[in-house]
Amino acid sequence: MPVHVVKDGVNPESQVLGRLQKIAVPLLSTSLDCTDKIVKGKVVHKGPLVTVGTEDYVLKSVIQEEDSQHSLSSENTSINVILVGALAKEFSESVNQGDVMAVSGFRVGKSPTALKDKLHPCNLHLAGDEARVYVFPSSSLDPRASVANKRAPLSGAEVSKSAKVPKYSYVRLGDLQPGVVVNVYAVVTFFKQPFHTRGTDYCSSLKIIDQSNEKVACSIFSSKLDSHPKIFKTGDIIRLHRVKTQLFNGSKTLVTSHGFSVVTFDGAVGSAVTPRTSSLSSHFDEDDRRAVESLRAWAVAQLALPAQAGVTLAAVQPKVFFDLTCQLLAKAPMDSSCTLLKVWDGTKCSHPLLNVFVEPHLLEGCSTLSKDMENLTANILVYDNHVQAARQLKPGAYLRIYNIHPVPGASKVPGNHAGQSGQADHLAFHLHGGNSYGRGIQVLPDDSVEIQELKRVIGSSPEPDSNDMSDFEDFLDVWSTPPESFDSTGERSATERSCSHRLGCVTLAEAKGKGPPGVYHVKAQLKSYQPLRLFQSLKLYCHKCKTIREVPDDVTIGSLFLEAQRDAGPCREDWTVATDVDRPGDCPAFPHRTLTLHLPTHSKRRGAEVNELVFIKGATFEETCCITPGFKNVIPVRSSQGSMSLLDLSAPFLFRGKRHYFGCKQCSHVDLTQPFGQNTDVLDDKAVAEGLGVQLLAYGLMMQLELQDGTGSLEALLWRDAEQFFRVSPDGLAANTEAQGRVQETMDKLCPSGRSMAEHPWLDLCLSAYAVEENGQTRTCYQICHTHSTNPES
């Protein structure tokens, strides 16, 4: 079996390593002779088993150098491992995340995803009969584990005493070195609540300081909110394990690396030293307690931290942003981008507060308030990216709301056309969209010191009377979304129409009401778009059968090339001459490896250059990419019953420089008996595809845009005219990083991250409405056409 599980009671080192030489992950390179070498590490990620073809498999895993967990000076300690064939399937069934494994018979290649995943620039390929995986389950690593498993379950205290607790070393922020993975203790001086990135992760942004007086920015990335630090106020203490030092704009920053962990503590002197973490494996001992108390004392003496977190309603001043610790009484949705929170903190605001009317059936929680509580309850309007968090809150919860904006006058409330002359000096509270200044909402834990004080204050205040309905007769409707005029912004549009239609501008609601077919001119803002990862918007399109398919990633393509390598038979054609060449020196492969090239014999007869066209057999995806600079057209082939055949058309059939060309499986009729005759003068991509019998797929950009104006929202597709919209060629976008940057720059301009909708630019658009039938039902779709973005503002 290619996967061997080490049994309990057997020394894994003596059983497996034997005559093999162990190589540390950071020392791996493509020039390494892999003979009799072994790499050992902990499985920190195990990907899904992917089926390729009929009975072939590929699986991607990540292992981390087993001794790097406590190392402060190691780089590139985690590496991708690509397993192919039966080995991948057996690995999927036998290995769990957290196991330690050793691999031999591997090949070292360049990692195509190193820039994205920030892992080792190389990866390990395991395929064929020589590849071996040795698995050390956690029970085999500790001989006492099997005995412990037979005993009754231990309590948490007993586990902490019997388990071997690792010892960590901590580095002062003033001693950080770029590229080093470290553990640190620090005081939080600024923080932002976790917010969605353009990808799948959330990001927490912090600024921290310690006794070295060095201030450092820190970014924490994780797709799980529970993995982010539980910070409630500046001055809290944070412990970070396995974070990496980087230089950004000349300043040191810390970012998370594989296996990171974070624990936070209340920063108040004298409060309980209780770790806040969702991890069940985090340890905390007397050394940690001393580190927390030392930082608390230093922060009080050296840092100008606020005496209390936020202010009370009694201390609120108009136009001065503030943080509020409060209890949620009720909530209600206002529209898709706004939610109302009714809160109190037991104190009376010195300024009259604006009443916001909502229908009683929309309120969740305490639906009515007595007159005695008129100025004890604050109505907070929550906007944009905070709406989802607000709607998940439960009435009765204790909250801290950061960066509230108290605006005097009802005219500051969106859609207040009535003027509200009777409430001109009343305060309206807004939590704007975005994450600037730490803006957000957080639920406080029950053991929080602030909650105990808040309960004491609230306990001396009058209770809400749920039977008193008189206040609703005095409430005024101050919520309406439509703007007075769509052309009143006075701002230059971020897009321009290039059509010749003589149409007036209509609202989105009017466009939706008229239905298909039709063409409409609208003025709207971009609320959101999909996909967030712009490289996923690149598609492959067949003009003949109208099929749209995804562009495969490098791992999938690599597995198709590895599958083709298994066809080791001859590949002879009368119209080609075979020759062997040494692999390119910078390609990942075994030493002394040669590649077989097939050159068309007719190229000389018609005076073509020797390097104009070449067929290559037995090469990996990386090797094919390396050899393309020497030839104008490179076609990867395989042996099929002694004859030459193209690879599966899921892989590129043609390489021209950095560009890869794909074919349609349904419309292609591949014929390699005599693909190029003497009359073929110019071998461009279309001529090569035609000669091979391949229906060429075109690149295209497809995005779903959610548009919004004051009358409603509408989803529109950007597809046919995407090239005109972005002013880039989709073909070039696939291989040109500069073109990719222009598309990203355009989307960042049209939909700026972390800003409220009021700050999004307005767009002049031409919309085409058409009907689509799906499952016997007809629905209306919209597509943006005859529109292009304007140049970014200088």
C-alpha positions in Angstrom: 0.0 0.0 0.0 1.3 3.5 -0.8 -0.1 4.8 2.5 1.3 3.2 5.7 -0.2 3.9 9.1 2.3 3.6 12.0 0.9 1.4 14.8 0.8 2.3 18.5 3.8 1.3 20.5 6.2 1.5 17.5 8.9 4.1 17.4 8.0 6.0 14.2 11.5 7.3 13.6 13.1 3.9 13.6 10.3 2.3 11.7 10.1 4.8 8.9 13.2 6.8 8.5 15.8 4.0 8.4 18.3 4.9 5.7 16.3 7.8 4.4 17.6 11.3 5.0 15.1 13.8 6.5 14.9 17.2 4.8 13.4 20.2 6.5 10.6 22.0 4.6 12.4 25.4 4.4 15.4 23.7 2.7 13.4 22.2 -0.2 14.1 23.5 -3.7 13.6 22.3 -7.3 17.3 21.5 -7.6 17.2 19.0 -4.7 18.0 15.3 -5.5 15.0 13.6 -4.0 16.5 10.1 -4.0 16.4 8.5 -0.5 14.9 11.7 1.0 12.0 12.1 3.3 10.0 15.1 4.4 8.0 15.1 7.7 5.3 17.5 8.9 1.9 18.0 10.5 -1.2 18.0 8.2 -2.7 21.5 8.7 -5.0 21.3 5.7 -6.6 18.4 3.9 -8.5 19.2 0.7 -11.3 17.2 -1.0 -10.7 14.2 -3.2 -11.2 15.4 -6.8 -12.1 12.8 -9.5 -10.3 13.3 -12.9 -11.4 11.3 -15.8 -13.1 7.9 -15.1 -11.0 6.4 -12.3 -8.3 8.9 -11.5 -8.0 11.1 -8.5 -6.2 14.3 -7.2 -5.9 15.6 -3.7 -4.2 18.7 -2.3 -2.9 18.9 1.3 -0.7 21.2 3.3 1.9 20.1 5.8 3.8 22.2 8.3 7.3 21.5 9.5 6.8 19.6 12.7 9.5 21.5 14.7 8.4 24.9 13.5 5.5 25.4 15.9 7.8 27.0 18.5 10.4 28.3 16.1 10.8 32.1 15.8 13.2 32.2 12.9 11.7 29.8 10.3 10.2 30.8 6.9 8.4 28.8 4.4 7.6 26.1 6.9 4.3 25.0 5.3 4.2 23.4 1.8 1.5 22.2 -0.6 1.5 18.4 -1.3 -0.2 17.2 -4.5 -1.2 13.5 -4.5 -2.3 11.8 -7.7 -4.0 8.4 -8.5 -4.7 5.6 -6.0 -2.4 7.3 -3.5 -4.7 10.3 -3.4 -7.8 8.1 -2.8 -6.0 6.1 0.0 -4.7 9.3 1.6 -8.3 10.7 1.7 -9.5 7.6 3.5 -6.5 7.1 5.9 -5.2 10.5 6.9 -6.9 13.1 9.1 -6.1 16.8 9.6 -3.8 17.0 12.6 -1.9 13.8 11.9 1.8 13.9 11.3 3.0 12.3 8.1 6.3 11.6 6.3 6.6 11.3 2.5 9.2 9.8 0.2 9.5 9.2 -3.5 8.3 12.7 -4.2 9.1 15.3 -6.8 9.7 19.0 -6.0 8.0 21.4 -8.3 7.3 25.1 -8.4 4.1 26.1 -6.7 1.8 28.0 -9.1 -0.2 29.3 -6.1 2.7 30.6 -3.9 1.8 34.3 -4.4 -1.8 33.6 -3.4 -1.5 31.3 -0.4 1.9 32.7 0.9 3.2 29.1 1.4 6.5 27.6 0.3 7.4 28.6 -3.3 7.7 24.8 -4.2 5.3 21.9 -3.8 5.6 18.2 -3.4 4.2 15.9 -6.1 3.5 12.3 -5.2 2.5 9.9 -8.0 3.5 6.5 -9.2 4.8 3.3 -7.5 7.8 5.0 -5.8 5.7 7.5 -3.8 5.0 6.6 -0.1 3.1 8.3 2.7 3.8 7.3 6.4 1.1 8.4 8.8 1.6 8.9 12.5 -1.8 9.3 14.2 -1.7 11.3 17.4 -2.1 8.1 19.4 1.1 6.7 17.9 3.1 9.8 18.8 2.4 9.5 22.6 2.7 5.9 24.0 0.6 7.0 26.9 -2.4 7.9 24.7 -3.6 4.4 24.2 -3.7 3.9 28.0 -5.4 7.2 28.5 -8.1 6.4 26.0 -9.1 3.3 28.1 -9.6 5.4 31.2 -12.7 7.4 32.1 -12.8 10.9 30.6 -10.8 13.4 32.6 -12.0 16.8 33.7 -10.6 20.0 32.2 -8.3 20.5 35.2 -7.1 16.9 35.1 -6.3 17.2 31.4 -4.3 20.4 31.9 -2.2 18.7 34.5 -1.6 15.4 32.7 -1.0 16.9 29.2 2.4 18.1 28.2 2.0 21.8 28.0 4.3 23.5 25.4 6.5 26.4 26.3 6.4 29.4 24.1 8.9 32.2 23.7 7.7 35.7 23.1 9.3 38.5 21.2 9.0 42.2 22.0 7.6 44.3 19.2 10.7 46.4 19.0 12.8 43.2 18.2 10.7 42.0 15.3 12.5 41.0 12.1 10.9 40.8 8.6 10.0 37.3 7.5 10.1 35.7 11.0 7.2 33.9 12.6 6.8 35.0 16.2 4.6 34.9 19.3 3.8 38.2 21.0 2.0 39.8 23.9 0.7 43.4 23.5 -1.8 46.0 24.4 -4.5 46.9 21.8 -4.5 50.7 21.0 -6.9 50.5 18.0 -9.1 47.8 16.5 -11.7 47.2 13.8 -14.5 44.6 14.0 -14.0 41.7 11.5 -15.1 42.6 8.0 -15.5 40.7 4.8 -12.6 40.8 2.4 -12.9 40.4 -1.4 -12.4 36.7 -0.9 -13.9 34.2 1.6 -12.0 35.5 4.7 -12.9 38.0 7.3 -10.2 40.5 8.4 -9.6 42.1 11.8 -7.3 45.1 11.7 -5.5 46.1 14.9 -2.8 48.4 16.2 -0.8 47.1 19.2 2.0 48.2 21.5 4.2 46.7 24.3 6.9 47.7 26.7 9.3 48.4 23.9 7.0 51.4 22.9 6.9 50.0 19.3 3.5 50.4 17.7 2.8 47.7 15.1 -0.2 47.1 12.8 -1.7 43.6 12.8 -4.0 42.0 10.3 -5.8 38.7 11.2 -7.4 36.7 8.3 -9.8 33.8 8.9 -13.0 32.5 7.3 -14.3 31.7 10.8 -15.5 34.6 13.0 -14.8 32.5 16.1 -11.1 32.6 15.2 -10.9 36.4 15.4 -9.9 38.2 18.6 -12.6 39.1 21.1 -11.7 42.8 21.7 -14.2 45.1 23.4 -12.1 48.2 24.1 -8.7 49.8 23.6 -6.4 48.7 26.4 -7.4 45.0 26.2 -4.5 42.6 26.2 -3.8 40.3 23.2 -1.7 37.2 22.8 -0.8 36.1 19.3 0.9 32.8 18.4 2.5 32.1 15.0 2.1 35.5 13.3 4.6 36.5 10.6 6.4 39.8 10.4 6.3 41.7 7.1 7.3 45.1 5.8 4.6 47.3 4.4 5.4 50.8 3.2 8.6 50.7 5.3 6.8 49.7 8.5 6.7 46.4 10.3 3.4 44.6 10.3 2.1 41.3 11.6 -0.1 38.9 9.6 -1.5 35.5 10.4 0.3 32.4 9.2 -0.7 28.8 9.2 -1.7 27.5 12.6 -2.1 30.9 14.2 -4.0 31.4 17.4 -5.2 34.5 19.3 -6.4 35.0 22.9 -7.5 38.3 24.5 -7.9 39.5 28.1 -9.6 42.4 29.8 -7.1 45.2 30.1 -8.5 46.6 33.4 -6.1 46.4 36.4 -7.7 44.2 39.1 -10.2 42.4 36.8 -10.1 38.6 36.4 -7.4 37.3 34.1 -9.8 35.2 32.0 -8.8 34.2 28.5 -11.3 34.9 25.7 -11.0 32.3 23.0 -13.1 29.8 21.2 -10.3 27.3 20.9 -10.4 24.2 23.1 -6.6 23.6 22.7 -5.3 26.9 23.9 -3.2 26.7 27.1 -2.9 29.3 29.8 -0.5 29.1 32.8 1.0 31.2 35.5 3.6 32.7 33.1 0.7 34.0 30.9 -1.0 35.4 34.0 2.1 37.3 34.9 2.5 38.6 31.3 -1.1 39.9 31.3 -0.8 41.6 34.7 2.6 43.1 33.8 1.1 44.6 30.6 -1.9 45.9 32.5 0.3 47.8 35.0 2.6 49.2 32.2 -0.4 50.4 30.1 -2.0 52.2 33.0 1.3 54.0 33.8 2.5 54.7 30.3 -0.5 54.9 27.9 -3.2 57.6 27.9 -6.1 55.2 27.7 -9.7 56.4 28.4 -10.9 55.8 31.9 -14.1 54.1 30.5 -15.1 52.6 27.2 -17.4 55.1 25.4 -19.8 57.6 27.0 -23.3 57.4 28.4 -26.4 58.8 26.7 -26.4 61.6 29.3 -23.0 62.7 28.0 -23.7 62.7 24.3 -22.9 65.9 22.4 -24.3 66.7 18.9 -22.0 65.9 16.0 -19.4 64.2 18.2 -18.9 60.5 17.4 -19.1 58.2 20.4 -19.1 54.5 21.6 -22.1 53.3 23.6 -22.5 50.4 26.0 -26.3 49.6 26.1 -29.0 47.1 26.2 -31.1 46.3 23.2 -34.9 46.7 23.8 -36.3 46.2 20.3 -35.3 46.1 16.6 -37.1 46.6 13.3 -36.1 46.4 9.6 -36.5 49.7 7.8 -35.4 48.5 4.3 -32.8 46.3 2.7 -30.0 48.7 3.8 -31.1 49.9 7.2 -32.2 48.5 10.5 -33.5 50.3 13.6 -32.2 49.4 17.1 -34.0 50.8 20.2 -31.5 50.8 23.1 -31.0 52.3 26.5 -28.3 52.6 29.1 -30.3 53.8 32.1 -29.3 57.5 31.7 -31.2 60.4 30.3 -29.9 62.3 27.3 -29.7 66.0 27.9 -30.9 66.6 24.3 -34.3 65.7 23.0 -34.1 62.5 20.9 -35.8 61.9 17.5 -38.7 59.6 17.4 -38.7 57.0 14.6 -42.1 55.4 13.7 -42.3 51.9 12.6 -45.4 49.6 12.3 -45.9 47.7 15.6 -45.9 44.3 13.8 -42.4 45.0 12.5 -40.9 45.5 15.9 -39.2 42.5 17.6 -38.9 43.0 21.4 -40.4 45.7 23.6 -42.9 47.2 21.2 -44.1 50.2 23.2 -42.4 52.6 25.6 -43.9 54.7 28.4 -43.6 58.5 28.4 -41.2 58.3 31.3 -38.7 56.6 29.0 -39.0 59.1 26.1 -35.4 60.3 26.6 -34.1 57.1 28.1 -34.4 55.2 24.8 -32.2 55.9 21.8 -33.2 55.0 18.2 -30.1 54.0 16.3 -30.3 53.7 12.5 -27.8 51.0 11.4 -26.8 51.1 7.7 -25.2 48.9 5.0 -22.6 46.3 6.0 -23.8 46.4 9.7 -27.4 45.5 8.9 -26.8 41.7 8.8 -25.1 41.8 12.3 -27.9 44.0 13.6 -30.7 41.7 12.4 -29.1 38.7 14.2 -29.2 40.5 17.6 -31.6 39.3 20.3 -33.6 41.9 22.3 -32.3 41.9 25.9 -28.6 41.5 24.7 -26.0 43.9 26.0 -24.1 45.6 23.3 -21.2 47.9 22.6 -21.8 50.0 19.4 -18.8 51.8 18.1 -18.6 55.2 16.3 -22.2 56.4 16.5 -22.9 59.7 14.8 -25.4 62.0 16.7 -26.9 64.3 14.0 -29.2 67.1 15.1 -32.4 67.7 13.0 -34.8 65.3 11.4 -33.7 66.6 8.0 -30.5 64.5 8.4 -32.6 61.3 8.3 -32.8 59.9 4.8 -36.1 60.6 2.9 -37.5 63.1 5.5 -39.5 65.3 3.1 -41.9 66.5 5.7 -39.3 68.7 7.4 -40.2 67.7 10.9 -40.2 71.3 12.1 -41.3 70.1 15.5 -38.1 68.0 15.9 -35.6 70.3 14.2 -33.3 70.2 17.2 -33.8 66.5 18.1 -30.8 64.1 17.8 -30.9 61.2 15.4 -28.3 58.5 15.9 -26.6 56.9 12.9 -24.2 54.0 12.6 -22.9 54.6 9.1 -21.7 51.9 6.7 -18.0 50.9 6.5 -15.4 50.0 9.1 -13.6 53.3 9.5 -12.6 54.2 13.1 -13.6 50.8 14.3 -17.2 51.2 13.4 -19.4 48.2 14.3 -21.5 46.3 16.8 -20.4 43.7 19.3 -22.3 41.6 21.9 -20.7 41.8 25.3 -20.1 38.6 27.4 -22.1 38.1 30.5 -19.0 38.4 32.8 -18.0 41.8 31.4 -17.3 44.4 34.0 -19.2 47.0 31.9 -22.3 44.8 31.9 -22.3 44.6 35.7 -22.2 48.4 36.0 -24.8 48.8 33.2 -27.2 46.5 35.1 -26.7 48.5 38.2 -27.6 51.8 36.5 -30.5 50.2 34.6 -31.8 48.7 37.8 -32.5 52.2 39.2 -34.3 53.4 36.1 -38.1 53.0 35.3 -39.1 49.8 33.5 -40.7 50.0 30.1 -44.5 49.7 30.2 -45.5 47.2 27.5 -49.2 48.1 27.8 -48.8 51.9 27.1 -49.6 52.7 23.5 -49.9 56.5 23.8 -46.3 57.1 22.6 -47.1 55.7 19.1 -49.6 58.5 18.5 -46.9 61.1 19.0 -44.3 59.2 16.8 -43.7 60.7 13.3 -42.8 58.9 10.1 -39.2 60.0 9.3 -38.1 57.2 7.0 -38.4 57.2 3.2 -35.7 56.1 0.8 -36.4 57.8 -2.6 -34.2 60.8 -3.3 -36.0 64.0 -4.5 -34.1 64.0 -7.8 -31.9 61.6 -9.6 -29.9 64.4 -11.2 -29.4 66.4 -8.0 -26.2 64.9 -6.9 -24.1 67.3 -9.2 -21.4 64.6 -9.4 -19.7 63.4 -12.5 -20.9 59.9 -13.4 -18.3 57.1 -13.1 -19.6 55.5 -16.4 -20.8 56.8 -19.8 -23.3 55.4 -22.3 -22.0 55.0 -25.9 -25.4 54.1 -27.5 -27.3 56.2 -30.0 -30.7 55.6 -28.2 -32.7 58.8 -27.7 -34.3 57.8 -24.4 -35.1 59.6 -21.2 -33.7 58.4 -17.9 -36.0 56.2 -15.8 -35.8 54.8 -12.3 -35.1 51.1 -11.6 -38.6 50.6 -10.4 -40.0 52.0 -13.7 -37.6 49.8 -15.7 -38.8 46.7 -13.8 -42.4 47.7 -14.2 -42.2 47.9 -18.0 -40.8 44.5 -18.4 -39.1 42.8 -21.5 -38.2 43.3 -24.2 -36.8 46.8 -24.0 -33.9 49.1 -23.6 -33.7 51.6 -20.7 -31.4 54.4 -19.6 -31.0 54.4 -15.8 -28.9 56.2 -13.2 -28.0 54.0 -10.3 -25.3 53.1 -7.8 -23.4 49.7 -7.5 -24.3 48.1 -4.2 -22.5 44.8 -4.7 -21.1 42.5 -7.3 -20.3 38.8 -7.8 -17.9 37.1 -8.0 -15.8 39.0 -5.4 -12.6 37.3 -6.6 -12.3 38.8 -10.1 -10.3 36.0 -11.6 -13.5 33.8 -11.2 -15.3 36.2 -13.5 -13.2 35.0 -16.5 -15.1 32.4 -18.5 -14.6 30.3 -21.6 -17.3 30.6 -24.3 -18.2 28.6 -27.4 -19.6 30.7 -30.2 -21.0 27.6 -31.9 -23.0 25.8 -29.1 -23.2 28.8 -26.7 -21.7 26.8 -23.9 -20.0 28.7 -21.0 -17.5 27.0 -18.8 -15.1 27.9 -16.0 -11.4 28.4 -16.6 -9.6 25.5 -14.8 -7.0 26.3 -12.2 -3.4 25.3 -12.4 -3.8 22.3 -10.1 -6.5 20.8 -12.3 -4.5 21.4 -15.4 -1.4 19.9 -13.8 -3.3 16.7 -12.9 -4.5 16.3 -16.5 -0.9 16.5 -17.7 0.2 14.0 -15.1 -2.6 11.6 -16.3 -1.3 11.9 -19.9 2.2 11.0 -18.8 1.0 7.5 -17.9 0.6 6.7 -21.6 4.2 5.7 -22.2 3.7 4.0 -25.6 5.1 5.2 -28.9 3.7 8.3 -30.6 4.8 8.1 -34.3 3.3 10.0 -37.2 4.6 10.0 -40.8 4.4 13.8 -40.9 6.6 14.5 -37.8 10.2 14.0 -36.8 10.8 13.1 -33.2 13.7 14.5 -31.2 14.7 14.4 -27.6 15.8 17.5 -25.7 16.9 18.2 -22.2 14.3 19.8 -20.0 14.7 23.6 -19.3 17.0 24.2 -16.5 14.5 26.2 -14.4 11.7 23.6 -14.6 10.9 21.3 -11.6 11.7 17.8 -12.7 14.0 14.8 -11.9 17.7 15.2 -12.9 18.7 14.2 -16.4 15.1 14.2 -17.6 14.5 14.5 -21.3 11.4 15.6 -23.2 10.2 14.3 -26.6 9.4 16.9 -29.2 7.7 16.2 -32.6 8.4 18.7 -35.4 6.2 18.7 -38.5 8.2 17.7 -41.6 6.2 19.9 -44.0 7.4 23.1 -42.2 10.7 23.0 -44.0 9.1 22.4 -47.3 7.0 25.5 -47.1 9.9 27.6 -45.7 8.5 27.9 -42.2 10.7 28.6 -39.2 11.7 25.5 -37.2 10.4 26.9 -34.0 7.0 27.9 -35.4 5.2 24.7 -34.3 6.1 21.8 -32.0 4.2 18.9 -30.5 5.5 17.9 -27.0 4.8 14.5 -25.3 5.4 13.4 -21.7 5.9 16.9 -20.2 4.3 18.2 -17.1 2.3 21.4 -17.1 5.2 23.3 -15.5 7.7 22.0 -18.1 5.3 22.9 -21.0 5.1 26.5 -19.6 8.9 26.6 -19.3 9.5 25.5 -22.9 6.9 27.8 -24.6 9.3 30.8 -24.9 11.4 28.9 -27.4 8.5 28.1 -29.8 5.6 30.1 -31.3 3.1 27.3 -31.0 3.4 24.4 -28.5 0.8 21.6 -28.6 0.9 19.0 -25.8 0.0 15.5 -27.0 -0.2 11.9 -25.6 0.0 8.4 -27.1 -3.2 6.7 -28.0 -2.8 3.2 -29.4 0.5 4.1 -30.9 -0.8 7.3 -32.5 -0.6 10.9 -31.5 -3.6 12.4 -29.7 -4.5 15.6 -27.9 -4.9 15.7 -24.2 -8.4 15.9 -22.6 -9.8 19.2 -23.9 -10.3 20.3 -20.2 -6.6 21.2 -20.5 -5.2 23.8 -22.9 -4.6 22.3 -26.4 -2.3 25.2 -27.4 0.3 27.4 -25.7 1.4 30.7 -27.3 3.7 32.6 -25.0 1.9 33.1 -21.7 -1.5 32.5 -23.2 -3.3 29.2 -23.0 -6.0 28.2 -25.5 -8.9 25.8 -24.8 -11.3 23.9 -27.1 -14.9 22.9 -26.9 -15.5 19.3 -26.1 -18.9 19.2 -27.8 -18.1 20.9 -31.0 -14.5 19.7 -31.6 -13.7 16.9 -34.1 -10.0 16.3 -33.5 -8.0 14.9 -36.4 -4.2 14.6 -36.3 -3.7 12.5 -39.4 -2.3 15.5 -41.3 -3.3 18.6 -39.5 -1.3 21.3 -41.4 -0.8 21.3 -45.1 1.7 23.2 -47.3 -0.9 25.9 -48.0 -1.1 27.0 -44.4 0.8 30.3 -44.6 0.2 31.8 -41.1 -0.1 29.7 -38.0 -2.0 31.8 -35.5 -4.4 30.5 -32.9 -7.3 30.2 -35.2 -5.3 28.4 -37.9 -3.9 25.9 -35.4 -7.3 25.2 -34.0 -8.8 24.7 -37.5 -5.9 22.4 -38.5 -6.4 20.2 -35.4 -10.2 20.1 -35.7 -10.7 22.0 -32.5 -13.5 24.5 -31.9 -11.7 27.4 -30.2 -13.2 28.7 -27.0 -13.1 32.5 -26.5 -12.4 34.2 -23.2 -15.1 36.4 -21.7 -15.9 38.4 -18.5 -19.1 37.7 -16.7 -20.2 39.6 -13.6 -23.5 40.0 -11.7 -24.0 43.6 -10.5 -26.6 44.6 -7.9 -27.8 48.2 -8.8 -29.7 50.5 -6.5 -31.4 53.8 -6.7 -33.9 55.5 -4.4 -36.8 53.4 -5.8 -35.4 49.9 -5.5 -32.7 47.5 -6.6 -32.1 45.4 -9.7 -29.6 42.7 -10.7 -28.0 43.1 -14.1 -25.5 40.9 -16.0 -22.3 42.3 -17.4 -21.3 39.9 -20.2 -21.6 40.8 -23.9 -20.2 44.3 -23.5 -17.8 43.6 -20.6 -14.8 44.2 -22.9 -16.2 47.6 -23.8 -17.1 48.4 -20.2 -13.6 47.7 -18.8 -11.7 48.6 -22.0 -9.6 45.5 -21.8 -9.5 42.3 -23.9 -10.6 39.2 -22.1 -7.9 37.2 -24.0 -5.2 39.5 -22.7 -6.8 39.5 -19.2 -6.0 35.8 -18.8 -2.3 36.4 -18.9 -1.8 40.2 -18.3 -1.5 41.2 -14.7 -1.6 44.9 -15.7 -5.1 44.3 -17.4 -6.2 42.5 -14.3 -5.2 45.4 -12.2 -7.2 47.8 -14.3 -10.4 45.7 -13.8 -9.8 45.6 -10.1 -9.1 49.3 -10.0 -12.4 50.0 -11.9 -14.5 47.8 -9.5 -12.8 49.4 -6.4 -13.9 52.8 -7.8 -17.4 51.8 -8.6 -18.0 49.8 -5.4 -15.5 51.1 -2.8 -15.0 48.8 0.1 -15.8 50.0 3.6 -17.9 53.0 2.5 -21.6 53.8 2.8 -23.8 53.8 -0.2 -23.9 57.6 0.0 -20.2 57.5 -1.0 -20.6 55.2 -4.0 -20.5 57.0 -7.3 -23.5 57.2 -9.6 -23.5 55.3 -12.9 -25.1 56.2 -16.2 -26.1 52.9 -17.7 -27.9 51.4 -20.7 -29.9 48.3 -19.7 -31.3 45.7 -22.0 -34.3 43.7 -20.7 -35.1 40.2 -22.1 -37.1 37.2 -21.1 -35.5 33.8 -20.2 -37.4 30.5 -19.8 -36.3 28.1 -17.0 -38.2 25.0 -15.9 -41.3 26.1 -17.7 -41.3 29.6 -16.1 -40.4 32.9 -17.7 -38.4 35.5 -15.8 -37.0 38.9 -16.8 -33.2 39.4 -17.0 -31.2 42.5 -17.5 -27.8 43.1 -19.1 -25.6 46.2 -19.2 -24.8 47.2 -22.7 -23.3 50.1 -24.7 -21.6 51.4 -21.5 -18.0 52.0 -20.5 -16.3 53.2 -17.3 -14.6 56.6 -17.2 -11.0 57.0 -16.2 -10.3 57.0 -12.4 -10.1 60.4 -10.8 -6.6 61.7 -10.6 
